[in-house]
Amino acid sequence: MSTAAQALNDGWVVAQRNLVKIIRVPEILVFVLISPIMFVLLFAFVFGGAIDVPGVNYREWLIAGIFGQTIVFGATFTGAGLAEDMQKGIIDRFRSLPMSNSAVLVGRTASDVVYNVLSLVIMALTGFLVGWRINEGVLKALAGFALLLVFGYAISWVMAWVGLMVPSVEVINNASFIVIMPLTFISNAFVPTSSFNSVLKPVVEWNPVSAVTQASRDLFGNTGVGPGSDAWSLQHPVTYTLIWVVGIIVVFAPLSVRQYRLTTSK
């Protein structure tokens, strides 16, 4: 078997091991599904009547932003899962097996895609209940969901690297919160780009979370008056998002594998 094929095969076994936790520890699934519902209901009913987006209902416009935020937050499962395995000695057991060095990382990031799929399904159903609608057809909607999942998968590699650098669940949760909160809130996820001042507006326009959110709105047909910006990143959000996806994976996948080898060789 080739090296790539072995890595994929071993990664699939590790992914199955991670997914078995859903059955054995159902509390994990409960919290994964409750969080998206809470975000949708909280923002829809708390901010729904306070923010005006010309040309579209705010609740309908909001859902893509919550999708983007939840996908990014979902990537923390990768870092936390790896940190937990490090603490419990699971990684040491993997070292004794004839498996690819990248299998643990491939399996971890792949299994977290399943968590993100479940989150998107629950959020979409909740969104329909509060007034969200898909206005551009099924194929474009599926493309929107696929783009969100691919973006979340890329962020998972960042968190995998962080999880191996700082092998502590508590530190991962705190560190990711400090980084992800500004990343998601200084974006167009919850308020239009035009509402930001001249200092923050360029940051918002080139923020990858803004791009994936805008791309989702375009594909779902929830744009209203459009992106409200002349920046290339928001005029071509799908392309800009894919550039980020490729760049993140190209940089952080090798870094994560290298860090895994360094960590397990100690």
C-alpha positions as a LaTeX table, in Angstrom:
\begin{tabular}{lrrr}
\hline
Residue & $x$ (\AA) & $y$ (\AA) & $z$ (\AA) \\
\hline
Met1 & 0.00 & 0.00 & 0.00 \\
Ser2 & 1.33 & 3.46 & $-0.88$ \\
Thr3 & 2.09 & 5.98 & 1.85 \\
Ala4 & $-0.88$ & 8.17 & 0.90 \\
Ala5 & $-3.25$ & 5.21 & 0.75 \\
Gln6 & $-2.02$ & 3.94 & 4.12 \\
Ala7 & $-2.51$ & 7.39 & 5.66 \\
Leu8 & $-6.08$ & 7.56 & 4.35 \\
Asn9 & $-6.88$ & 4.01 & 5.45 \\
Asp10 & $-5.43$ & 4.51 & 8.93 \\
Gly11 & $-7.08$ & 7.93 & 9.12 \\
Trp12 & $-10.45$ & 6.38 & 8.40 \\
Val13 & $-9.95$ & 3.91 & 11.27 \\
Val14 & $-9.09$ & 6.78 & 13.63 \\
Ala15 & $-12.11$ & 8.75 & 12.39 \\
Gln16 & $-14.36$ & 5.77 & 13.18 \\
Arg17 & $-12.83$ & 5.61 & 16.66 \\
Asn18 & $-13.67$ & 9.30 & 17.20 \\
Leu19 & $-17.23$ & 8.90 & 15.92 \\
Val20 & $-17.88$ & 5.96 & 18.23 \\
Lys21 & $-17.72$ & 8.52 & 21.05 \\
Ile22 & $-21.07$ & 9.86 & 19.85 \\
Ile23 & $-22.64$ & 6.55 & 20.85 \\
Arg24 & $-20.62$ & 5.93 & 23.99 \\
Val25 & $-20.69$ & 9.54 & 25.24 \\
Pro26 & $-24.00$ & 10.96 & 23.94 \\
Glu27 & $-23.49$ & 14.11 & 26.02 \\
Ile28 & $-20.96$ & 15.25 & 23.42 \\
Leu29 & $-23.61$ & 15.13 & 20.70 \\
Val30 & $-26.16$ & 16.88 & 22.88 \\
Phe31 & $-23.90$ & 19.87 & 23.47 \\
Val32 & $-22.83$ & 19.92 & 19.81 \\
Leu33 & $-26.47$ & 20.25 & 18.76 \\
Ile34 & $-27.75$ & 22.53 & 21.53 \\
Ser35 & $-25.14$ & 25.23 & 20.90 \\
Pro36 & $-26.27$ & 26.01 & 17.30 \\
Ile37 & $-29.92$ & 26.12 & 18.36 \\
Met38 & $-29.05$ & 28.53 & 21.16 \\
Phe39 & $-27.11$ & 30.84 & 18.80 \\
Val40 & $-29.90$ & 30.92 & 16.20 \\
Leu41 & $-32.64$ & 31.66 & 18.73 \\
Leu42 & $-30.54$ & 34.13 & 20.72 \\
Phe43 & $-29.48$ & 36.30 & 17.81 \\
Ala44 & $-32.76$ & 35.99 & 15.93 \\
Phe45 & $-34.93$ & 37.15 & 18.80 \\
Val46 & $-32.51$ & 39.43 & 20.68 \\
Phe47 & $-31.05$ & 41.32 & 17.70 \\
Gly48 & $-33.77$ & 40.55 & 15.16 \\
Gly49 & $-35.71$ & 43.73 & 15.82 \\
Ala50 & $-32.74$ & 45.99 & 16.57 \\
Ile51 & $-30.69$ & 45.76 & 13.34 \\
Asp52 & $-32.00$ & 46.76 & 9.94 \\
Val53 & $-30.58$ & 45.32 & 6.73 \\
Pro54 & $-32.20$ & 46.99 & 3.68 \\
Gly55 & $-33.80$ & 44.61 & 1.22 \\
Val56 & $-33.96$ & 41.51 & 3.39 \\
Asn57 & $-35.36$ & 40.30 & 6.69 \\
Tyr58 & $-32.62$ & 40.39 & 9.33 \\
Arg59 & $-33.37$ & 36.88 & 10.59 \\
Glu60 & $-32.98$ & 35.55 & 7.06 \\
Trp61 & $-29.77$ & 37.56 & 6.54 \\
Leu62 & $-28.38$ & 36.49 & 9.93 \\
Ile63 & $-28.41$ & 32.70 & 9.51 \\
Ala64 & $-25.40$ & 32.56 & 7.18 \\
Gly65 & $-23.41$ & 34.51 & 9.76 \\
Ile66 & $-24.32$ & 32.04 & 12.47 \\
Phe67 & $-23.38$ & 29.20 & 10.12 \\
Gly68 & $-19.94$ & 30.77 & 9.67 \\
Gln69 & $-19.45$ & 31.39 & 13.38 \\
Thr70 & $-20.50$ & 27.87 & 14.39 \\
Ile71 & $-18.27$ & 26.24 & 11.77 \\
Val72 & $-15.26$ & 28.17 & 13.06 \\
Phe73 & $-16.09$ & 27.38 & 16.69 \\
Gly74 & $-16.61$ & 23.73 & 15.71 \\
Ala75 & $-12.95$ & 23.54 & 14.71 \\
Thr76 & $-12.00$ & 23.76 & 18.38 \\
Phe77 & $-13.17$ & 20.14 & 18.76 \\
Thr78 & $-10.08$ & 19.13 & 16.79 \\
Gly79 & $-7.64$ & 20.89 & 19.10 \\
Ala80 & $-9.47$ & 19.86 & 22.26 \\
Gly81 & $-9.75$ & 16.24 & 21.08 \\
Leu82 & $-6.04$ & 15.98 & 20.34 \\
Ala83 & $-5.14$ & 17.65 & 23.65 \\
Glu84 & $-7.38$ & 15.19 & 25.50 \\
Asp85 & $-5.79$ & 12.21 & 23.75 \\
Met86 & $-2.36$ & 13.57 & 24.67 \\
Gln87 & $-3.34$ & 13.92 & 28.33 \\
Lys88 & $-4.89$ & 10.46 & 28.53 \\
Gly89 & $-1.96$ & 8.72 & 26.83 \\
Ile90 & $-3.97$ & 7.62 & 23.78 \\
Ile91 & $-1.33$ & 9.11 & 21.48 \\
Asp92 & 1.32 & 6.99 & 23.19 \\
Arg93 & $-0.73$ & 3.88 & 22.36 \\
Phe94 & $-0.99$ & 4.98 & 18.73 \\
Arg95 & 2.81 & 5.26 & 18.62 \\
Ser96 & 3.12 & 1.53 & 19.29 \\
Leu97 & 0.97 & 0.66 & 16.27 \\
Pro98 & 2.17 & 0.27 & 12.66 \\
Met99 & 0.24 & 3.28 & 11.42 \\
Ser100 & 0.94 & 6.43 & 9.43 \\
Asn101 & 2.12 & 9.47 & 11.40 \\
Ser102 & $-0.55$ & 11.62 & 9.74 \\
Ala103 & $-3.39$ & 9.14 & 10.41 \\
Val104 & $-4.30$ & 10.59 & 13.81 \\
Leu105 & $-4.60$ & 14.09 & 12.34 \\
Val106 & $-6.42$ & 12.97 & 9.19 \\
Gly107 & $-8.90$ & 10.96 & 11.26 \\
Arg108 & $-9.42$ & 13.72 & 13.80 \\
Thr109 & $-10.13$ & 16.43 & 11.23 \\
Ala110 & $-12.32$ & 14.10 & 9.15 \\
Ser111 & $-14.48$ & 13.05 & 12.10 \\
Asp112 & $-15.02$ & 16.69 & 13.05 \\
Val113 & $-16.54$ & 17.27 & 9.62 \\
Val114 & $-19.35$ & 14.96 & 10.75 \\
Tyr115 & $-19.91$ & 17.14 & 13.83 \\
Asn116 & $-20.09$ & 20.19 & 11.57 \\
Val117 & $-22.59$ & 18.47 & 9.27 \\
Leu118 & $-24.85$ & 17.73 & 12.23 \\
Ser119 & $-24.53$ & 21.32 & 13.45 \\
Leu120 & $-25.45$ & 22.73 & 10.03 \\
Val121 & $-28.48$ & 20.45 & 9.74 \\
Ile122 & $-29.78$ & 21.49 & 13.16 \\
Met123 & $-29.09$ & 25.17 & 12.49 \\
Ala124 & $-30.83$ & 25.01 & 9.12 \\
Leu125 & $-33.93$ & 23.41 & 10.63 \\
Thr126 & $-33.96$ & 25.96 & 13.44 \\
Gly127 & $-33.43$ & 28.73 & 10.92 \\
Phe128 & $-36.48$ & 27.64 & 8.94 \\
Leu129 & $-38.53$ & 27.90 & 12.12 \\
Val130 & $-37.46$ & 31.53 & 12.72 \\
Gly131 & $-37.95$ & 32.68 & 9.13 \\
Trp132 & $-34.83$ & 31.75 & 7.16 \\
Arg133 & $-35.42$ & 30.66 & 3.56 \\
Ile134 & $-33.29$ & 29.46 & 0.65 \\
Asn135 & $-34.01$ & 31.64 & $-2.38$ \\
Glu136 & $-31.46$ & 30.47 & $-4.96$ \\
Gly137 & $-32.35$ & 26.82 & $-5.48$ \\
Val138 & $-31.18$ & 23.53 & $-4.03$ \\
Leu139 & $-27.91$ & 23.22 & $-5.97$ \\
Lys140 & $-26.61$ & 26.63 & $-4.90$ \\
Ala141 & $-27.71$ & 25.93 & $-1.33$ \\
Leu142 & $-25.77$ & 22.65 & $-1.32$ \\
Ala143 & $-22.76$ & 24.54 & $-2.68$ \\
Gly144 & $-23.12$ & 27.00 & 0.20 \\
Phe145 & $-23.17$ & 24.23 & 2.77 \\
Ala146 & $-20.20$ & 22.52 & 1.09 \\
Leu147 & $-18.20$ & 25.75 & 1.17 \\
Leu148 & $-18.90$ & 26.15 & 4.88 \\
Leu149 & $-17.77$ & 22.57 & 5.57 \\
Val150 & $-14.59$ & 22.96 & 3.54 \\
Phe151 & $-13.75$ & 26.20 & 5.35 \\
Gly152 & $-14.40$ & 24.54 & 8.72 \\
Tyr153 & $-12.17$ & 21.62 & 7.70 \\
Ala154 & $-9.33$ & 24.03 & 6.92 \\
Ile155 & $-9.68$ & 25.77 & 10.30 \\
Ser156 & $-9.57$ & 22.32 & 11.93 \\
Trp157 & $-5.97$ & 21.95 & 10.74 \\
Val158 & $-5.07$ & 25.20 & 12.46 \\
Met159 & $-6.60$ & 23.95 & 15.69 \\
Ala160 & $-4.87$ & 20.57 & 15.27 \\
Trp161 & $-1.53$ & 22.35 & 15.23 \\
Val162 & $-2.50$ & 24.43 & 18.26 \\
Gly163 & $-3.73$ & 21.31 & 20.09 \\
Leu164 & $-0.35$ & 19.65 & 19.62 \\
Met165 & 1.57 & 22.78 & 20.58 \\
Val166 & $-0.46$ & 23.28 & 23.78 \\
Pro167 & $-1.62$ & 19.79 & 24.89 \\
Ser168 & $-4.15$ & 20.94 & 27.49 \\
Val169 & $-7.91$ & 21.04 & 26.94 \\
Glu170 & $-8.34$ & 24.01 & 29.24 \\
Val171 & $-5.66$ & 26.06 & 27.48 \\
Ile172 & $-7.08$ & 25.17 & 24.06 \\
Asn173 & $-10.57$ & 26.29 & 25.02 \\
Asn174 & $-9.35$ & 29.59 & 26.47 \\
Ala175 & $-6.92$ & 30.33 & 23.65 \\
Ser176 & $-9.41$ & 29.54 & 20.90 \\
Phe177 & $-12.04$ & 31.72 & 22.56 \\
Ile178 & $-9.65$ & 34.69 & 22.66 \\
Val179 & $-8.85$ & 34.32 & 18.94 \\
Ile180 & $-12.16$ & 33.16 & 17.49 \\
Met181 & $-14.45$ & 35.65 & 19.22 \\
Pro182 & $-12.82$ & 38.74 & 17.64 \\
Leu183 & $-12.47$ & 36.89 & 14.33 \\
Thr184 & $-16.20$ & 36.18 & 14.13 \\
Phe185 & $-17.54$ & 39.40 & 15.63 \\
Ile186 & $-15.26$ & 41.75 & 13.66 \\
Ser187 & $-16.89$ & 40.50 & 10.50 \\
Asn188 & $-20.13$ & 40.87 & 8.56 \\
Ala189 & $-21.62$ & 37.83 & 10.31 \\
Phe190 & $-24.01$ & 39.82 & 12.49 \\
Val191 & $-24.01$ & 43.40 & 11.18 \\
Pro192 & $-23.52$ & 44.86 & 7.67 \\
Thr193 & $-20.03$ & 45.88 & 6.61 \\
Ser194 & $-21.17$ & 49.47 & 6.18 \\
Ser195 & $-21.87$ & 49.76 & 9.92 \\
Phe196 & $-18.16$ & 49.57 & 10.83 \\
Asn197 & $-15.97$ & 52.65 & 11.13 \\
Ser198 & $-13.10$ & 53.45 & 8.75 \\
Val199 & $-10.54$ & 51.71 & 10.99 \\
Leu200 & $-12.33$ & 48.37 & 11.33 \\
Lys201 & $-13.95$ & 48.26 & 7.90 \\
Pro202 & $-10.82$ & 47.06 & 6.00 \\
Val203 & $-10.32$ & 44.35 & 8.63 \\
Val204 & $-13.92$ & 43.24 & 8.18 \\
Glu205 & $-13.67$ & 43.28 & 4.39 \\
Trp206 & $-10.61$ & 41.01 & 4.27 \\
Asn207 & $-11.59$ & 38.80 & 7.19 \\
Pro208 & $-12.03$ & 35.21 & 5.86 \\
Val209 & $-15.09$ & 34.77 & 8.09 \\
Ser210 & $-16.69$ & 37.73 & 6.27 \\
Ala211 & $-15.92$ & 36.08 & 2.94 \\
Val212 & $-17.39$ & 32.68 & 3.78 \\
Thr213 & $-20.44$ & 34.41 & 5.30 \\
Gln214 & $-20.95$ & 36.58 & 2.23 \\
Ala215 & $-20.46$ & 33.60 & $-0.08$ \\
Ser216 & $-23.09$ & 31.65 & 1.86 \\
Arg217 & $-25.54$ & 34.55 & 1.67 \\
Asp218 & $-25.01$ & 34.81 & $-2.07$ \\
Leu219 & $-25.56$ & 31.09 & $-2.58$ \\
Phe220 & $-28.61$ & 30.99 & $-0.29$ \\
Gly221 & $-30.06$ & 34.17 & $-1.80$ \\
Asn222 & $-30.10$ & 36.15 & 1.45 \\
Thr223 & $-27.98$ & 39.14 & 0.39 \\
Gly224 & $-30.52$ & 41.96 & 0.43 \\
Val225 & $-28.64$ & 45.01 & $-0.90$ \\
Gly226 & $-25.44$ & 43.01 & $-1.42$ \\
Pro227 & $-22.10$ & 43.00 & 0.43 \\
Gly228 & $-22.06$ & 46.77 & 0.97 \\
Ser229 & $-18.37$ & 46.95 & 0.02 \\
Asp230 & $-16.27$ & 47.39 & $-3.09$ \\
Ala231 & $-13.47$ & 45.20 & $-1.72$ \\
Trp232 & $-12.45$ & 42.37 & $-4.06$ \\
Ser233 & $-12.74$ & 39.87 & $-1.21$ \\
Leu234 & $-16.46$ & 40.51 & $-0.80$ \\
Gln235 & $-17.17$ & 40.96 & $-4.49$ \\
His236 & $-15.68$ & 37.49 & $-5.13$ \\
Pro237 & $-16.28$ & 35.78 & $-1.76$ \\
Val238 & $-16.30$ & 32.17 & $-3.05$ \\
Thr239 & $-12.92$ & 32.56 & $-4.73$ \\
Tyr240 & $-11.45$ & 34.40 & $-1.75$ \\
Thr241 & $-12.72$ & 31.73 & 0.65 \\
Leu242 & $-11.22$ & 28.93 & $-1.44$ \\
Ile243 & $-7.89$ & 30.77 & $-1.54$ \\
Trp244 & $-7.91$ & 30.82 & 2.27 \\
Val245 & $-8.89$ & 27.13 & 2.42 \\
Val246 & $-6.03$ & 26.06 & 0.16 \\
Gly247 & $-3.53$ & 28.35 & 1.89 \\
Ile248 & $-4.47$ & 27.18 & 5.39 \\
Ile249 & $-4.30$ & 23.48 & 4.51 \\
Val250 & $-1.01$ & 23.85 & 2.59 \\
Val251 & 0.58 & 25.61 & 5.57 \\
Phe252 & $-0.96$ & 23.96 & 8.61 \\
Ala253 & $-1.34$ & 20.33 & 7.49 \\
Pro254 & 2.46 & 19.86 & 7.14 \\
Leu255 & 3.04 & 21.90 & 10.31 \\
Ser256 & 0.60 & 19.68 & 12.23 \\
Val257 & 2.17 & 16.45 & 10.98 \\
Arg258 & 5.65 & 17.77 & 11.84 \\
Gln259 & 4.51 & 18.82 & 15.32 \\
Tyr260 & 2.88 & 15.41 & 15.83 \\
Arg261 & 6.16 & 13.68 & 15.00 \\
Leu262 & 8.09 & 15.97 & 17.34 \\
Thr263 & 5.57 & 15.47 & 20.14 \\
Thr264 & 5.44 & 11.70 & 19.85 \\
Ser265 & 9.21 & 11.36 & 19.59 \\
Lys266 & 9.80 & 12.86 & 23.04 \\
\hline
\end{tabular}
